Amino acid sequence: MIFYFLYILFSPIVIILILFLSLFNKKIRLKLFNDIPSRKRAFKHVKKYKENKELIIFHAASAGEFEQLKPILKKIDKEKYFIIQSFTSPTIFNKEKNTVFADAVCYQPFDFKWLSIFFFKYLNPDKYIITRHDIWPNHIITASHMGISCILINANIHNNSIWMHPLLNTLSKKIFNCFDLILVPSNTIKNILQKLDLKSQIKIAGDSRFNQIVNRYNMNKNKNLLPNSFEKSTNLIFGSIDAKDEKCIFQAIKKLYPNGETDLKTKNTKIILVPHEIDIQTIKRLSQNLKQNNFEYSFFTKLSADTDHRVLIIDKVGILADLYKYGQVAYVGGGFARGVHSVIEPAIYNAYIGFGPNIEMSDEAKELLKNNFAKSIYDSKDMYDFLNFNYNNKQTLDLHNFIINKAKASEDMLKLILQ
């Protein structure tokens, strides 16, 4: 337990560090300014409207995690349950602060012991439900000590997760034993968690991300986000890419399209770039790389029906999942850094999928590789081969059904977490 005491002991230093970083990081600054006001509004809603309902806090770190919760939130009976949705990221908080899926929305406080005590004591929820892997020691341990039922759904703990590090074994065991129920998407993850010799219930219940992917596909498959010209070209889409992805991408497209814009027109090809972050620095870096390689480009927010540029930079968040329908070939970013992002979003549209080598945290990426639905990319040569692939839709027809067949989790999850 020494690591947990050290974690608490160094909290004052972390506060100073957060305040310092807020001077340079807009997201941290936004959360600092809106953190307490958001919870005050939530507290007012609870005092006024809770009545005799059971109160549940659902927590999602960011947009991706919130998407996973939507299939469950849609099915909850609001006559019986009062739902508070907490977020970590300012991006998703600002977008969903008035969401219809919850009775109140707030930031989850920074993980300091005194804030955790105040947060859970004031709200006094019956259940605290987290999705995926946004696990904070003080919040979990405090809630459990207060007798609040803690549940982890869509648990994504793998061998290289920080929680499985040998030095943190004792701390991890304490934290995960605070969960009354852990719902995992596969037997693989269940076996990994069982290495901690937990007393918590661990059950296989699928992954609600598949439900939301299918729901979104059915709602938006006829939605036109881009001009009709994108229906008549071969489109390469690069989703959730970061600086490490960009390096590999631009080396490959420079070789594949040495004459830049001219080659794209000759081959009737368009490129859609969707950065993971749309900050000024990222947009500037993308723009410079495109100019150096003789590509003309447009921004999504300034797009018009008669725009003739062959490269499109998406400078708007929250639409990537729907944009994948335009891509016959889709590269999913993150695989050269912390880990590949969602590969099932392009899969529902039968795209031929590629991603970087870091896929330990993605069972879906492993399964796509196993079934030859995707290509693992290690360098610019692999990227060139991937982009130069002679795309054949027949090869991926089963990919759509693969996703459909996985979308059976939310009903079972709801029964388990509300029992």
N, C-alpha and C positions, 0 to 999 in steps of 0.2 A: 504493500500500500504506500510505500515511500514515494512513488511517482505521483500518486494522487495528492499527497500532502505538499509535494513540491509544486504541483500544478496550482494548488490554492495559494501557496506561499508567494509565488511569482506573479500573482494576479495584478498587484499594483504596478509592476514593471510593464505588464501587458497593456494596462490602461494608458500609460505614458506613451507606449509605442503606437497604440491605436490613434491617440490624439495627434501624434507627430505625422503618422501616415495619412491622416485625414487632410493634411495640408496639400498633399500631392495626389490623393486618390478620391475622385468624385463620388464613387459608390460608398466608401466608408464615411465620407462627409455627409452624404444624403441620409445614411442610416443614423448617424449621430444626431442630426437635427430633427429627425422624425421619429426616433426610437420611442421616447417617453410619450409624446403626444399621441402616437398610434395606439399605445396600450391604454392610455386614459380614455380614449374613445371606446375601445373594446370593453373596458371596465364599466362604463356608463351603460352600454348595451346589455351587459350581463345583469346589472342591477335592475334594469327596467324590464327586461323581456324574458329572463330565464324561467321564471315561475316554477313549475314542478317538473320541468324537463331535465333529462340527463345531459350534462354538459361534456362535450368532447372537444379536445384540442387536436386538430390535425396540423402537423408541421411539414412544410416543404421548403427545402433550401432555395430552390430557384424554379425557373419556368418548367424545366424537364420533369422535376419531381411533382410539381402541381398537376401537370398533364396526367401523371400516373394516378393521382388521387381523384380526378374528375369522374371516372366511371363509378367509383364508390360513393362519392359525394352526391351524385345524381340520384342514387337509389335510397339514400337515407330519408327516413320519415321525419320531416321537420316538426311534425306535431308532437313527436316524442323526444326529439333530440335538439339541443341548442349547440350549434357548431361554431367554433372559433377557428379560423384559419390563420396560422402564423407563418411568416416568411423570414428568410435570412437576407435574400438579395433585394436591393432597392428597385432593380429593374422590374421584377415580377410584382413587387409590392405596389409600385406606382400603377402598373397595368391592371392589377386585380383587386385593388383596395375596395372596390364596390361590387365584387363578384356576387352573382346570384347563388353560388354554391355554399355560401356561409352566412351566418347571422352577424358575424363581426370578424374584422380582419386586423391584424397587428403584426409588428415585428416581433420575432422571438428575441428576447434580450441577449446581450453578450453573455458568454458563459462564465459569469462570476457568481460565487456562492450566494452573496447577499441579494443579487438580482433574481437568482433562481428561487430563493425562498419567498421573496416578495411576490414574484410572478404567480407561483403556484398557490401560495397561501391566499392571495386576493381572489384569484379566479376559482380556486377550489374545484377543478374539473374531476369528473368521474374517470375519464380515460385520457391518456396522452399518447397519440399515435404518430409515429414517424415513418416516413417511407425512404427506402433505399439505404443511404449510409451517412446521413447528416446527424451523427451521434455525438452529443456533447456531454462529457462526464458529469458536470455539476447539475445540469438539467435532469438527466436520467436518475442519478442517485438521489437528488433532492425529492423529485416527484415520487419515487419509490418509497422513500422514508416517510413521506406524508400519506402513504396508503393509496396513492393514485395508481390505477392500473396502467402500466406502460406496455405498449405493443409496437413491435417493429414489423412492417410489412415490406414486401418486395426486397427483402434483405439481400444485399449484394456484397458479401464478405468473401474475399478470395485469399489464396495463400500469401500473396504479396501485400495484403492489406496491412496497414499500420497496427491494427488490432491483433494480428496474428504474429507480430514480432515477439521472439522469445523473451526479450527484456520487459515487455509489457504484459506478459502472460497473466500475472496476478491482477493487474488493473483491468484488463479486458474481461477476465472471469467475473470480477465484481460488477462491472458495468452491465454485461450481458445477462448476468443473473438477476439484475433489477427488472428485466423484461418479464412480464407474466406470460407473454406469447410472442414467438418469433415466427413469422410466415416467410418461407423461402420459395424461390421459383423452381428449384431443382434439387435432386438428391445430392448432387456434387457439393452445393453450398451447405446443405444440411450436414454432410460428413465433415466439412471443414470446421463448422461451428462446434460440432461434437468433440473436436480435439480439445476444446476448452473445458470439457467435462462439466457442462452446464446443468443446472436444475430446471431451467426454464423449459417450457413446452416449445418444441420446434416442429412445425408442420409444413409439409409441401402444399402450397396453395396456388401455384402458378404465378404469373406476373401481370398486374393490371395495366402495364404499359401497352400490352398487345390489344387489350380492349379499347383503349383510347385511340390507338393508331387506326384500328378498324372503324371506330365511330367517326373519327375525323375524316378518314378516307370517304366514307359514305356521305358525309355532310358536304364535303368540299371538292369531290372529284369533278364536278361540273363548274367549279368556280374558276373564272378567268382572271388570273393575276397578271398575266403578261399578254402583250399584243399577239394577234393571230399568226404573225410571222414565226413565232417560236413553235407553232404546231407544224411548220413546214420544213424545219431544219433538224439536223442532228445536234443535240444539246449535251454538252458536258457540264455537269454541275458539281461544284466543290463546296460541300456543306460543313459549317462549323470549323473552318480552317484557322490555324494560328501561324505564327512566324516560321515555325519549323516545317509545317506542311508547305507553306509558300515557297520555301527554298527548293524543295524537291519538285513542286509543281512547275515553277517557272523554268527550271533547268530542262524539264521534259517538254514543255510546250514551245520553248525556244528551238529545240531540235525538231519537233513535230511540225511547227509552223514557222520556219526560218524567215519568211517574208511577212510575218505578223498578220495584220488585217487582211491583206491580199489573199493569203493562203486560206484563211477562214471563209472568205467569200467563195473562193474557187471550190472548196470542199463542202460548201453549204453547211458550215458548222458554227455553232454559237457556244460561248462559254459564260456560265453563270457562277460568279464568285460570291460566296456567302461567308463573310468572316465571323468568327465566334464572338468577337467584340467589335463594336462599330465606333470605337473612339477615334479621335482625330488622328492619332499616331498610326493606327492600323490602316485607315483609309488613305492616308498620305503614302504609306509604304506600298500599298497595292497599286495606287496610281502611278508611282514612280517606276515600279517594275513593269507595268504595262506600257508606259511610254518608252522605256528603254528597249522594249521588244517590238516596237512599232504596232501596238494594238490601240485602236480607238475604243473608248468605253463610255458607257452611260451609267447614271445612278438610278436605282429603282424609284426613288422619291421624285425624280425629275423626268421620268420616262413618259414618252408620248407615243401614240399609235404609229406615227411615221418615223420613229427613230430607226436609223439604219446601222448603228454600230453593232459589231458582232460580239462584244464583251459587255456584260452587265454586272455591276457591283451592287449587291443588295445592302442598302444602308438603312434597313428597318428590321427590328427584331420581331420574332414570333410567327414568321410565315414560312420558315424553311421546310417544315413538314409538308406543306401544301405545294411548295415550289418543286419538290422532288418529282411531281408528276410530269414535269417537262423534260426530265433528264433520262435519256436512254442509258447513259453511263454516269454513275454517281460515285464520287470519292468522298468518304466521310472522314473528317479531320480529327485530330487529337491523338492519333496513334503513334506520333513521334514524341509526344510529351507525356502527360499524366495518364492518358488512356483514351481509346477511341470513343467517340460520341455515339449516338443512337444509329445503329445500322438497320433497324427495323422500319424506320421512316421511309427510306427509299425502297426497301424490300417489298412493301405493299404495292408499289407501282411497277414491280417487275424490272427494276433497273439492274444493270450489271454493276456490282459494287466492289470498290476497292478501299483499303484503309492501311494505315501504318502498322508496324509490328507489335505495338503495345496493346494487346487485347486480353490480357489476363483478367480484367474486370468485366469482360463482356462474353457471357456464355453464347449469346446470339451470334457474335462474330465468329466464334469457334465453330458453331454449328453450320454457319453459311460456308465456311471454308471446307468443312468436312463433306458437305454435299455439293461442292464445286459451284456454289452460287456467287462466290466472291474471290478476290485475289488479294493476297497479302503483299504489301509493297514495302521494300526495305531501302530502296535508293531511287535515284532519278531514272536509272535504266528500267527498273520495274515499273515506274510510273509511265515511262514512254511506251512500254509494251502494253500496259493497261489501257492507256488512252488510244493506242493504235489498234486496239482489238477490233476485229470484225464482228460487231454486235449482231447477235441473232436472237430475237425475242423468244423463239421456241425453246431456247436453252434455259430460260428462266420462268417459263409458264407456271411451274410448280411452286415458285417462290411466293407468289401471291397467296396460294392456298396454304402454304406453310405458316404464314402469319395468321390467316383466318382460323386455322385449326388450333392455334395457341390462345386465341381470344376467348377463354372460358373462365377466367380467374375471378372477376369482380363479384359474382354472385356468391361463390364459396367464401371469399374473403369477408364479405359483409356479414355472413352468418357467423363466422368465427370471431370477428372482432366485437360484435354486438351481443354475443351470448353471455 
